[in-house]
Amino acid sequence: MNKRLSDFFSPEEVKRDGCFADVGHADSAVPGTLVYCDSVHYLEIANLNNNVSCVLTTPELASQAVTGKGVVAIASPRNAFFACTSVLVPSRRQMKRRFTPRLSFHRERGSGVA
């Protein structure tokens, strides 16, 4: 399901609203990825990657994000990214609870199982 930057960030922080379906790195192979870029190096990678749909970056770098990508300008893009991740991605404990199959064994009389 697609989420909007404006659902997570204030109007002052959202420089260009956009939709994303996943969170990841600037070189993500997954379409619709939200990334954070706290340096020119990673912003350049994200700008060239068509799978990146939204970028969290610093106010100083925000104007360098290419048109067509959602942009949030925030003092600490890394912290904002991990705050989003903690909300959007289930914890390992939740995943384990959700996807661990429950096996039950019972003994039949005469099966020889002790």
MOPAC internal coordinates of N, CA, C and O (Angstrom, degrees):
PM7 1SCF
backbone

  N    0.0000 0     0.00 0     0.00 0    0    0    0
  C    1.4391 1     0.00 0     0.00 0    1    0    0
  C    1.5386 1   108.38 1     0.00 0    2    1    0
  O    1.2310 1   120.25 1   -45.54 1    3    2    1
  N    1.3014 1   117.13 1   134.46 1    3    2    1
  C    1.4581 1   121.51 1   179.98 1    5    3    2
  C    1.5202 1   111.44 1   -77.97 1    6    5    3
  O    1.2310 1   121.50 1   -39.16 1    7    6    5
  N    1.3129 1   114.73 1   140.84 1    7    6    5
  C    1.4505 1   122.31 1   175.95 1    9    7    6
  C    1.5177 1   108.18 1  -116.95 1   10    9    7
  O    1.2310 1   119.91 1   -23.86 1   11   10    9
  N    1.3234 1   117.77 1   156.14 1   11   10    9
  C    1.4634 1   122.46 1   179.23 1   13   11   10
  C    1.5298 1   109.61 1  -108.00 1   14   13   11
  O    1.2310 1   121.00 1   -34.66 1   15   14   13
  N    1.3210 1   115.69 1   145.34 1   15   14   13
  C    1.4546 1   120.19 1   176.35 1   17   15   14
  C    1.5235 1   110.99 1   -57.25 1   18   17   15
  O    1.2310 1   120.75 1   140.99 1   19   18   17
  N    1.3276 1   116.16 1   -39.01 1   19   18   17
  C    1.4602 1   120.90 1  -177.69 1   21   19   18
  C    1.5305 1   112.94 1   -65.85 1   22   21   19
  O    1.2310 1   119.97 1   166.84 1   23   22   21
  N    1.3274 1   117.67 1   -13.16 1   23   22   21
  C    1.4608 1   120.96 1   175.23 1   25   23   22
  C    1.5305 1   111.69 1   -79.57 1   26   25   23
  O    1.2310 1   120.34 1   164.32 1   27   26   25
  N    1.3358 1   116.96 1   -15.68 1   27   26   25
  C    1.4577 1   121.63 1  -174.69 1   29   27   26
  C    1.5263 1   113.87 1  -118.60 1   30   29   27
  O    1.2310 1   120.25 1   158.65 1   31   30   29
  N    1.3195 1   117.13 1   -21.35 1   31   30   29
  C    1.4589 1   120.89 1  -173.60 1   33   31   30
  C    1.5250 1   110.74 1  -127.21 1   34   33   31
  O    1.2310 1   121.00 1   -22.45 1   35   34   33
  N    1.3236 1   115.69 1   157.55 1   35   34   33
  C    1.4619 1   121.07 1  -177.91 1   37   35   34
  C    1.5309 1   110.75 1   -73.32 1   38   37   35
  O    1.2310 1   120.19 1   -22.20 1   39   38   37
  N    1.3266 1   117.23 1   157.80 1   39   38   37
  C    1.4723 1   120.79 1   178.02 1   41   39   38
  C    1.5317 1   112.37 1   -57.75 1   42   41   39
  O    1.2310 1   119.89 1   148.83 1   43   42   41
  N    1.3259 1   117.81 1   -31.17 1   43   42   41
  C    1.4637 1   121.06 1   178.47 1   45   43   42
  C    1.5275 1   111.61 1   -68.41 1   46   45   43
  O    1.2310 1   120.32 1   147.69 1   47   46   45
  N    1.3365 1   117.00 1   -32.31 1   47   46   45
  C    1.4667 1   121.93 1  -178.69 1   49   47   46
  C    1.5236 1   112.50 1   -82.66 1   50   49   47
  O    1.2310 1   120.24 1   147.71 1   51   50   49
  N    1.3338 1   117.15 1   -32.29 1   51   50   49
  C    1.4689 1   121.18 1  -177.90 1   53   51   50
  C    1.5243 1   108.77 1   -81.03 1   54   53   51
  O    1.2310 1   121.19 1   -71.36 1   55   54   53
  N    1.3117 1   115.34 1   108.64 1   55   54   53
  C    1.4691 1   120.42 1   179.34 1   57   55   54
  C    1.5253 1   110.52 1   -86.84 1   58   57   55
  O    1.2310 1   120.80 1   147.84 1   59   58   57
  N    1.3254 1   116.08 1   -32.16 1   59   58   57
  C    1.4653 1   122.10 1   176.37 1   61   59   58
  C    1.5166 1   106.44 1  -149.05 1   62   61   59
  O    1.2310 1   120.03 1   -66.31 1   63   62   61
  N    1.3308 1   117.54 1   113.69 1   63   62   61
  C    1.4639 1   120.64 1  -177.47 1   65   63   62
  C    1.5245 1   109.88 1   -68.57 1   66   65   63
  O    1.2310 1   121.29 1   -28.98 1   67   66   65
  N    1.3044 1   115.13 1   151.02 1   67   66   65
  C    1.4526 1   120.56 1   178.88 1   69   67   66
  C    1.5114 1   110.42 1  -160.26 1   70   69   67
  O    1.2310 1   121.28 1   -11.50 1   71   70   69
  N    1.3185 1   115.15 1   168.50 1   71   70   69
  C    1.4613 1   122.42 1  -179.52 1   73   71   70
  C    1.5214 1   110.10 1  -108.68 1   74   73   71
  O    1.2310 1   121.19 1   -32.07 1   75   74   73
  N    1.3183 1   115.32 1   147.93 1   75   74   73
  C    1.4618 1   121.02 1   174.71 1   77   75   74
  C    1.5117 1   109.28 1  -143.40 1   78   77   75
  O    1.2310 1   121.21 1   -24.45 1   79   78   77
  N    1.3274 1   115.29 1   155.55 1   79   78   77
  C    1.4564 1   120.73 1  -179.06 1   81   79   78
  C    1.5245 1   112.36 1  -118.86 1   82   81   79
  O    1.2310 1   120.78 1   166.16 1   83   82   81
  N    1.3471 1   116.11 1   -13.84 1   83   82   81
  C    1.4519 1   120.34 1  -175.25 1   85   83   82
  C    1.5249 1   108.57 1  -150.63 1   86   85   83
  O    1.2310 1   120.41 1   -13.01 1   87   86   85
  N    1.3072 1   116.83 1   166.99 1   87   86   85
  C    1.4610 1   121.98 1   173.99 1   89   87   86
  C    1.5177 1   107.78 1  -118.26 1   90   89   87
  O    1.2310 1   120.58 1   -33.95 1   91   90   89
  N    1.3380 1   116.51 1   146.05 1   91   90   89
  C    1.4537 1   118.51 1  -178.19 1   93   91   90
  C    1.5148 1   112.28 1  -174.44 1   94   93   91
  O    1.2310 1   121.24 1    22.28 1   95   94   93
  N    1.3210 1   115.23 1  -157.72 1   95   94   93
  C    1.4562 1   123.06 1  -176.94 1   97   95   94
  C    1.5250 1   110.84 1   -99.18 1   98   97   95
  O    1.2310 1   121.00 1   -14.28 1   99   98   97
  N    1.3208 1   115.69 1   165.72 1   99   98   97
  C    1.4658 1   121.88 1  -178.08 1  101   99   98
  C    1.5205 1   112.34 1   -59.29 1  102  101   99
  O    1.2310 1   119.67 1   154.39 1  103  102  101
  N    1.3164 1   118.24 1   -25.61 1  103  102  101
  C    1.4687 1   121.29 1   179.36 1  105  103  102
  C    1.5344 1   112.52 1   -99.76 1  106  105  103
  O    1.2310 1   120.29 1  -156.12 1  107  106  105
  N    1.3192 1   117.06 1    23.88 1  107  106  105
  C    1.4644 1   123.17 1  -176.50 1  109  107  106
  C    1.5287 1   112.52 1   -55.56 1  110  109  107
  O    1.2310 1   121.52 1   -36.87 1  111  110  109
  N    1.3262 1   114.70 1   143.13 1  111  110  109
  C    1.4607 1   121.28 1   175.77 1  113  111  110
  C    1.5289 1   111.29 1   -99.77 1  114  113  111
  O    1.2310 1   120.53 1  -174.36 1  115  114  113
  N    1.3380 1   116.58 1     5.64 1  115  114  113
  C    1.4647 1   121.68 1  -177.28 1  117  115  114
  C    1.5268 1   109.39 1  -102.64 1  118  117  115
  O    1.2310 1   119.78 1   -56.93 1  119  118  117
  N    1.3343 1   118.03 1   123.07 1  119  118  117
  C    1.4714 1   120.25 1   178.32 1  121  119  118
  C    1.5271 1   111.93 1   -61.18 1  122  121  119
  O    1.2310 1   120.67 1   -34.65 1  123  122  121
  N    1.3327 1   116.33 1   145.35 1  123  122  121
  C    1.4616 1   121.62 1   176.46 1  125  123  122
  C    1.5107 1   113.96 1    76.69 1  126  125  123
  O    1.2310 1   119.96 1  -145.58 1  127  126  125
  N    1.3330 1   117.68 1    34.42 1  127  126  125
  C    1.4595 1   121.49 1  -175.39 1  129  127  126
  C    1.5327 1   112.28 1   -91.10 1  130  129  127
  O    1.2310 1   121.18 1   -43.45 1  131  130  129
  N    1.3252 1   115.35 1   136.55 1  131  130  129
  C    1.4622 1   123.60 1   170.69 1  133  131  130
  C    1.5209 1   107.26 1   -92.06 1  134  133  131
  O    1.2310 1   120.21 1   -49.67 1  135  134  133
  N    1.3469 1   117.20 1   130.33 1  135  134  133
  C    1.4594 1   121.67 1  -179.90 1  137  135  134
  C    1.5201 1   109.94 1  -131.11 1  138  137  135
  O    1.2310 1   120.73 1   -14.15 1  139  138  137
  N    1.3220 1   116.21 1   165.85 1  139  138  137
  C    1.4655 1   119.74 1   170.85 1  141  139  138
  C    1.5208 1   108.28 1  -117.29 1  142  141  139
  O    1.2310 1   120.90 1   -36.40 1  143  142  141
  N    1.3063 1   115.88 1   143.60 1  143  142  141
  C    1.4597 1   122.38 1  -179.92 1  145  143  142
  C    1.5206 1   108.22 1  -135.11 1  146  145  143
  O    1.2310 1   120.95 1   -73.24 1  147  146  145
  N    1.3234 1   115.79 1   106.76 1  147  146  145
  C    1.4593 1   118.88 1   179.39 1  149  147  146
  C    1.5198 1   112.22 1  -104.88 1  150  149  147
  O    1.2310 1   120.84 1  -166.77 1  151  150  149
  N    1.3522 1   116.00 1    13.23 1  151  150  149
  C    1.4629 1   120.59 1   174.72 1  153  151  150
  C    1.5245 1   108.63 1  -146.99 1  154  153  151
  O    1.2310 1   121.06 1   -20.53 1  155  154  153
  N    1.3312 1   115.59 1   159.47 1  155  154  153
  C    1.4628 1   121.36 1   178.49 1  157  155  154
  C    1.5292 1   110.16 1   -59.75 1  158  157  155
  O    1.2310 1   120.43 1   142.18 1  159  158  157
  N    1.3134 1   116.78 1   -37.82 1  159  158  157
  C    1.4667 1   121.76 1  -179.08 1  161  159  158
  C    1.5345 1   111.38 1   -54.38 1  162  161  159
  O    1.2310 1   120.46 1   127.35 1  163  162  161
  N    1.3179 1   116.72 1   -52.65 1  163  162  161
  C    1.4682 1   120.00 1  -177.77 1  165  163  162
  C    1.5253 1   111.90 1   -73.36 1  166  165  163
  O    1.2310 1   120.16 1   149.03 1  167  166  165
  N    1.3103 1   117.30 1   -30.97 1  167  166  165
  C    1.4635 1   119.43 1   176.66 1  169  167  166
  C    1.5291 1   110.20 1   -65.44 1  170  169  167
  O    1.2310 1   120.00 1   141.10 1  171  170  169
  N    1.3155 1   117.61 1   -38.90 1  171  170  169
  C    1.4696 1   120.46 1   177.14 1  173  171  170
  C    1.5242 1   111.30 1   -63.36 1  174  173  171
  O    1.2310 1   120.34 1   138.79 1  175  174  173
  N    1.3240 1   116.95 1   -41.21 1  175  174  173
  C    1.4725 1   120.86 1   177.31 1  177  175  174
  C    1.5268 1   109.91 1   -62.81 1  178  177  175
  O    1.2310 1   120.39 1   132.99 1  179  178  177
  N    1.3381 1   116.86 1   -47.01 1  179  178  177
  C    1.4686 1   121.17 1  -179.85 1  181  179  178
  C    1.5212 1   111.22 1   -63.52 1  182  181  179
  O    1.2310 1   120.13 1   140.95 1  183  182  181
  N    1.3281 1   117.35 1   -39.05 1  183  182  181
  C    1.4650 1   121.18 1   179.57 1  185  183  182
  C    1.5260 1   111.86 1   -61.20 1  186  185  183
  O    1.2310 1   120.22 1   145.40 1  187  186  185
  N    1.3169 1   117.19 1   -34.60 1  187  186  185
  C    1.4715 1   121.62 1  -178.25 1  189  187  186
  C    1.5288 1   112.95 1   -85.69 1  190  189  187
  O    1.2310 1   120.10 1   168.18 1  191  190  189
  N    1.3116 1   117.42 1   -11.82 1  191  190  189
  C    1.4593 1   122.00 1  -175.76 1  193  191  190
  C    1.5320 1   110.20 1   -94.88 1  194  193  191
  O    1.2310 1   120.43 1   -67.38 1  195  194  193
  N    1.3115 1   116.79 1   112.62 1  195  194  193
  C    1.4702 1   121.71 1   179.46 1  197  195  194
  C    1.5275 1   112.89 1   -67.87 1  198  197  195
  O    1.2310 1   119.78 1   163.28 1  199  198  197
  N    1.3248 1   118.02 1   -16.72 1  199  198  197
  C    1.4614 1   121.09 1   178.58 1  201  199  198
  C    1.5283 1   112.07 1   -77.11 1  202  201  199
  O    1.2310 1   120.43 1   159.25 1  203  202  201
  N    1.3238 1   116.79 1   -20.75 1  203  202  201
  C    1.4605 1   121.29 1   178.31 1  205  203  202
  C    1.5229 1   108.21 1   -81.85 1  206  205  203
  O    1.2310 1   120.66 1   -60.04 1  207  206  205
  N    1.3183 1   116.35 1   119.96 1  207  206  205
  C    1.4621 1   119.98 1  -179.17 1  209  207  206
  C    1.5243 1   112.81 1  -105.06 1  210  209  207
  O    1.2310 1   120.17 1   156.78 1  211  210  209
  N    1.3506 1   117.27 1   -23.22 1  211  210  209
  C    1.4615 1   121.20 1  -178.17 1  213  211  210
  C    1.5184 1   110.24 1  -142.70 1  214  213  211
  O    1.2310 1   121.80 1   -35.12 1  215  214  213
  N    1.3384 1   114.16 1   144.88 1  215  214  213
  C    1.4621 1   121.27 1  -176.52 1  217  215  214
  C    1.5253 1   110.28 1  -128.89 1  218  217  215
  O    1.2310 1   121.05 1   -48.72 1  219  218  217
  N    1.3286 1   115.59 1   131.28 1  219  218  217
  C    1.4569 1   122.16 1   169.00 1  221  219  218
  C    1.5220 1   105.54 1   -99.83 1  222  221  219
  O    1.2310 1   119.96 1   -56.45 1  223  222  221
  N    1.3182 1   117.69 1   123.55 1  223  222  221
  C    1.4566 1   120.56 1  -177.38 1  225  223  222
  C    1.5151 1   110.77 1  -148.07 1  226  225  223
  O    1.2310 1   120.64 1    -1.98 1  227  226  225
  N    1.3065 1   116.38 1   178.02 1  227  226  225
  C    1.4593 1   121.36 1  -179.15 1  229  227  226
  C    1.5256 1   109.87 1   -78.87 1  230  229  227
  O    1.2310 1   119.93 1   -21.31 1  231  230  229
  N    1.3177 1   117.73 1   158.69 1  231  230  229
  C    1.4714 1   120.33 1   176.57 1  233  231  230
  C    1.5329 1   112.00 1   -58.44 1  234  233  231
  O    1.2310 1   120.33 1   147.37 1  235  234  233
  N    1.3212 1   116.98 1   -32.63 1  235  234  233
  C    1.4609 1   120.83 1  -179.91 1  237  235  234
  C    1.5245 1   112.67 1   -68.90 1  238  237  235
  O    1.2310 1   120.02 1   149.43 1  239  238  237
  N    1.3223 1   117.57 1   -30.57 1  239  238  237
  C    1.4698 1   121.60 1  -177.24 1  241  239  238
  C    1.5327 1   113.47 1   -97.37 1  242  241  239
  O    1.2310 1   119.99 1   165.94 1  243  242  241
  N    1.3174 1   117.62 1   -14.06 1  243  242  241
  C    1.4682 1   121.55 1  -172.25 1  245  243  242
  C    1.5233 1   113.19 1   -54.85 1  246  245  243
  O    1.2310 1   119.85 1   141.53 1  247  246  245
  N    1.3134 1   117.89 1   -38.47 1  247  246  245
  C    1.4715 1   120.36 1  -177.63 1  249  247  246
  C    1.5264 1   112.21 1   -69.87 1  250  249  247
  O    1.2310 1   119.94 1   166.19 1  251  250  249
  N    1.3334 1   117.72 1   -13.81 1  251  250  249
  C    1.4615 1   121.39 1  -179.60 1  253  251  250
  C    1.5292 1   113.19 1   -89.56 1  254  253  251
  O    1.2310 1   120.17 1   173.83 1  255  254  253
  N    1.3249 1   117.27 1    -6.17 1  255  254  253
  C    1.4700 1   120.30 1   177.21 1  257  255  254
  C    1.5244 1   108.89 1   -72.13 1  258  257  255
  O    1.2310 1   120.94 1   -42.16 1  259  258  257
  N    1.3112 1   115.80 1   137.84 1  259  258  257
  C    1.4627 1   119.88 1  -175.90 1  261  259  258
  C    1.5254 1   111.89 1   -69.30 1  262  261  259
  O    1.2310 1   121.11 1   -28.80 1  263  262  261
  N    1.3132 1   115.47 1   151.20 1  263  262  261
  C    1.4620 1   121.98 1   175.33 1  265  263  262
  C    1.5188 1   108.53 1   -61.48 1  266  265  263
  O    1.2310 1   120.84 1   -37.64 1  267  266  265
  N    1.3107 1   116.00 1   142.36 1  267  266  265
  C    1.4598 1   120.56 1   179.61 1  269  267  266
  C    1.5165 1   112.91 1   104.47 1  270  269  267
  O    1.2310 1   120.14 1   165.28 1  271  270  269
  N    1.3207 1   117.34 1   -14.72 1  271  270  269
  C    1.4640 1   120.94 1   177.32 1  273  271  270
  C    1.5300 1   108.56 1  -107.51 1  274  273  271
  O    1.2310 1   120.39 1   -37.33 1  275  274  273
  N    1.3170 1   116.87 1   142.67 1  275  274  273
  C    1.4556 1   120.67 1   173.27 1  277  275  274
  C    1.5151 1   109.11 1   -69.24 1  278  277  275
  O    1.2310 1   120.44 1   -35.13 1  279  278  277
  N    1.3197 1   116.76 1   144.87 1  279  278  277
  C    1.4666 1   120.81 1  -176.38 1  281  279  278
  C    1.5269 1   110.85 1  -135.15 1  282  281  279
  O    1.2310 1   121.17 1   -48.42 1  283  282  281
  N    1.3270 1   115.38 1   131.58 1  283  282  281
  C    1.4582 1   122.52 1   170.88 1  285  283  282
  C    1.5219 1   106.63 1  -118.46 1  286  285  283
  O    1.2310 1   120.57 1   -53.04 1  287  286  285
  N    1.3331 1   116.51 1   126.96 1  287  286  285
  C    1.4616 1   122.48 1   175.77 1  289  287  286
  C    1.5200 1   107.68 1  -101.91 1  290  289  287
  O    1.2310 1   121.00 1   -63.88 1  291  290  289
  N    1.3229 1   115.70 1   116.12 1  291  290  289
  C    1.4591 1   120.62 1  -174.27 1  293  291  290
  C    1.5293 1   108.73 1  -145.72 1  294  293  291
  O    1.2310 1   120.62 1   -32.53 1  295  294  293
  N    1.3201 1   116.42 1   147.47 1  295  294  293
  C    1.4665 1   121.09 1  -175.07 1  297  295  294
  C    1.5264 1   113.10 1   -58.08 1  298  297  295
  O    1.2310 1   120.11 1   140.53 1  299  298  297
  N    1.3097 1   117.39 1   -39.47 1  299  298  297
  C    1.4639 1   121.05 1  -179.21 1  301  299  298
  C    1.5241 1   110.47 1  -126.67 1  302  301  299
  O    1.2310 1   120.13 1   -97.34 1  303  302  301
  N    1.3402 1   117.35 1    82.66 1  303  302  301
  C    1.4699 1   119.57 1  -177.70 1  305  303  302
  C    1.5235 1   113.64 1   -60.64 1  306  305  303
  O    1.2310 1   120.53 1   146.10 1  307  306  305
  N    1.3228 1   116.59 1   -33.90 1  307  306  305
  C    1.4690 1   119.69 1  -179.83 1  309  307  306
  C    1.5290 1   110.43 1   -63.70 1  310  309  307
  O    1.2310 1   120.11 1   131.47 1  311  310  309
  N    1.3240 1   117.40 1   -48.53 1  311  310  309
  C    1.4718 1   120.57 1   179.05 1  313  311  310
  C    1.5235 1   111.35 1   -62.98 1  314  313  311
  O    1.2310 1   120.28 1   139.97 1  315  314  313
  N    1.3362 1   117.07 1   -40.03 1  315  314  313
  C    1.4698 1   120.78 1   178.57 1  317  315  314
  C    1.5249 1   110.48 1   -63.73 1  318  317  315
  O    1.2310 1   120.39 1   139.40 1  319  318  317
  N    1.3291 1   116.87 1   -40.60 1  319  318  317
  C    1.4626 1   121.91 1   179.04 1  321  319  318
  C    1.5214 1   110.65 1   -60.83 1  322  321  319
  O    1.2310 1   120.54 1   131.61 1  323  322  321
  N    1.3261 1   116.57 1   -48.39 1  323  322  321
  C    1.4633 1   118.92 1  -178.02 1  325  323  322
  C    1.5222 1   112.07 1   -70.87 1  326  325  323
  O    1.2310 1   119.85 1   152.99 1  327  326  325
  N    1.3105 1   117.89 1   -27.01 1  327  326  325
  C    1.4637 1   120.28 1   172.83 1  329  327  326
  C    1.5297 1   109.67 1   -65.99 1  330  329  327
  O    1.2310 1   120.50 1   137.33 1  331  330  329
  N    1.3339 1   116.66 1   -42.67 1  331  330  329
  C    1.4791 1   120.84 1   176.31 1  333  331  330
  C    1.5193 1   110.44 1   -62.81 1  334  333  331
  O    1.2310 1   120.90 1   135.61 1  335  334  333
  N    1.3190 1   115.88 1   -44.39 1  335  334  333
  C    1.4608 1   120.70 1  -178.38 1  337  335  334
  C    1.5193 1   111.10 1   -59.04 1  338  337  335
  O    1.2310 1   120.53 1   137.94 1  339  338  337
  N    1.3279 1   116.59 1   -42.06 1  339  338  337
  C    1.4647 1   119.18 1  -178.78 1  341  339  338
  C    1.5236 1   111.59 1   -65.19 1  342  341  339
  O    1.2310 1   120.04 1   152.78 1  343  342  341
  N    1.3177 1   117.53 1   -27.22 1  343  342  341
  C    1.4645 1   121.77 1   178.28 1  345  343  342
  C    1.5293 1   110.61 1   -82.74 1  346  345  343
  O    1.2310 1   120.40 1   141.85 1  347  346  345
  N    1.3305 1   116.83 1   -38.15 1  347  346  345
  C    1.4575 1   121.01 1  -171.07 1  349  347  346
  C    1.5224 1   114.83 1   -89.32 1  350  349  347
  O    1.2310 1   120.14 1   150.02 1  351  350  349
  N    1.3147 1   117.34 1   -29.98 1  351  350  349
  C    1.4586 1   120.98 1  -175.33 1  353  351  350
  C    1.5186 1   109.07 1  -106.09 1  354  353  351
  O    1.2310 1   120.13 1   -54.62 1  355  354  353
  N    1.3325 1   117.35 1   125.38 1  355  354  353
  C    1.4648 1   119.80 1   179.82 1  357  355  354
  C    1.5291 1   110.63 1   -61.80 1  358  357  355
  O    1.2310 1   120.59 1   -32.41 1  359  358  357
  N    1.3096 1   116.48 1   147.59 1  359  358  357
  C    1.4641 1   120.56 1   177.96 1  361  359  358
  C    1.5206 1   109.77 1   -68.34 1  362  361  359
  O    1.2310 1   121.02 1   -17.74 1  363  362  361
  N    1.3242 1   115.65 1   162.26 1  363  362  361
  C    1.4628 1   119.99 1   177.82 1  365  363  362
  C    1.5269 1   110.76 1   -58.90 1  366  365  363
  O    1.2310 1   120.70 1   141.96 1  367  366  365
  N    1.3190 1   116.26 1   -38.04 1  367  366  365
  C    1.4607 1   119.94 1  -179.93 1  369  367  366
  C    1.5223 1   110.29 1   -62.51 1  370  369  367
  O    1.2310 1   120.39 1   135.59 1  371  370  369
  N    1.3533 1   116.86 1   -44.41 1  371  370  369
  C    1.4629 1   120.46 1   178.39 1  373  371  370
  C    1.5257 1   109.98 1   -64.02 1  374  373  371
  O    1.2310 1   120.48 1   138.22 1  375  374  373
  N    1.3439 1   116.69 1   -41.78 1  375  374  373
  C    1.4681 1   120.32 1  -179.63 1  377  375  374
  C    1.5249 1   109.78 1   -63.58 1  378  377  375
  O    1.2310 1   120.57 1   135.41 1  379  378  377
  N    1.3334 1   116.51 1   -44.59 1  379  378  377
  C    1.4510 1   120.29 1  -178.65 1  381  379  378
  C    1.5197 1   110.42 1   -62.26 1  382  381  379
  O    1.2310 1   120.70 1   134.87 1  383  382  381
  N    1.3339 1   116.26 1   -45.13 1  383  382  381
  C    1.4520 1   120.48 1   178.44 1  385  383  382
  C    1.5176 1   111.12 1   -60.76 1  386  385  383
  O    1.2310 1   121.20 1   141.55 1  387  386  385
  N    1.3187 1   115.32 1   -38.45 1  387  386  385
  C    1.4563 1   120.38 1  -174.47 1  389  387  386
  C    1.5260 1   112.86 1   -76.65 1  390  389  387
  O    1.2310 1   120.56 1   145.58 1  391  390  389
  N    1.3385 1   116.54 1   -34.42 1  391  390  389
  C    1.4538 1   118.94 1  -171.18 1  393  391  390
  C    1.5185 1   115.34 1  -113.66 1  394  393  391
  O    1.2310 1   119.04 1   179.70 1  395  394  393
  N    1.3184 1   119.44 1    -0.30 1  395  394  393
  C    1.4513 1   120.71 1   178.37 1  397  395  394
  C    1.5178 1   108.92 1   -79.33 1  398  397  395
  O    1.2310 1   120.68 1   -60.54 1  399  398  397
  N    1.3287 1   116.31 1   119.46 1  399  398  397
  C    1.4663 1   117.40 1   178.86 1  401  399  398
  C    1.5281 1   110.32 1   -68.64 1  402  401  399
  O    1.2310 1   121.69 1   -34.92 1  403  402  401
  N    1.2883 1   114.38 1   145.08 1  403  402  401
  C    1.4647 1   119.14 1   178.28 1  405  403  402
  C    1.5209 1   107.53 1  -101.72 1  406  405  403
  O    1.2310 1   122.13 1   -61.51 1  407  406  405
  N    1.2979 1   113.52 1   118.49 1  407  406  405
  C    1.4548 1   119.52 1   179.58 1  409  407  406
  C    1.5178 1   109.16 1  -105.05 1  410  409  407
  O    1.2310 1   120.90 1   -38.51 1  411  410  409
  N    1.2988 1   115.89 1   141.49 1  411  410  409
  C    1.4566 1   118.55 1   174.95 1  413  411  410
  C    1.5190 1   107.69 1  -131.80 1  414  413  411
  O    1.2310 1   121.94 1   -42.73 1  415  414  413
  N    1.2902 1   113.90 1   137.27 1  415  414  413
  C    1.4560 1   120.19 1   179.84 1  417  415  414
  C    1.5208 1   107.72 1  -118.50 1  418  417  415
  O    1.2310 1   121.74 1   -37.29 1  419  418  417
  N    1.2939 1   114.28 1   142.71 1  419  418  417
  C    1.4591 1   117.82 1   173.33 1  421  419  418
  C    1.5023 1   108.43 1  -135.83 1  422  421  419
  O    1.2310 1   121.79 1   -26.85 1  423  422  421
  N    1.2832 1   114.18 1   153.15 1  423  422  421
  C    1.4609 1   120.22 1  -179.55 1  425  423  422
  C    1.5093 1   109.86 1   -93.53 1  426  425  423
  O    1.2310 1   121.67 1   -45.41 1  427  426  425
  N    1.2939 1   114.41 1   134.59 1  427  426  425
  C    1.4682 1   118.68 1   173.96 1  429  427  426
  C    1.5168 1   106.65 1  -100.83 1  430  429  427
  O    1.2310 1   121.15 1   -34.53 1  431  430  429
  N    1.2997 1   115.41 1   145.47 1  431  430  429
  C    1.4545 1   119.75 1   178.12 1  433  431  430
  C    1.5112 1   110.46 1   -60.74 1  434  433  431
  O    1.2310 1   122.41 1   -46.79 1  435  434  433
  N    1.3201 1   112.98 1   133.21 1  435  434  433
  C    1.4535 1   117.80 1   176.47 1  437  435  434
  C    1.5123 1   114.00 1    80.44 1  438  437  435
  O    1.2310 1   119.97 1  -172.08 1  439  438  437
  N    1.3299 1   117.66 1     7.92 1  439  438  437
  C    1.4593 1   118.95 1  -178.40 1  441  439  438
  C    1.5153 1   111.77 1   -80.02 1  442  441  439
  O    1.2310 1   120.05 1   164.74 1  443  442  441
  N    1.3232 1   117.52 1   -15.26 1  443  442  441
  C    1.4584 1   120.79 1   179.86 1  445  443  442
  C    1.5163 1   112.07 1    83.92 1  446  445  443
  O    1.2310 1   120.07 1  -176.73 1  447  446  445
  N    1.3115 1   117.47 1     3.27 1  447  446  445
  C    1.4506 1   120.36 1   178.70 1  449  447  446
  C    1.5161 1   107.90 1   -90.04 1  450  449  447
  O    1.2310 1   120.76 1   -52.33 1  451  450  449
  N    1.3104 1   116.16 1   127.67 1  451  450  449
  C    1.4537 1   119.34 1  -178.38 1  453  451  450
  C    1.4996 1   111.52 1  -100.12 1  454  453  451
  O    1.2310 1   120.10 1   180.00 1  455  454  453

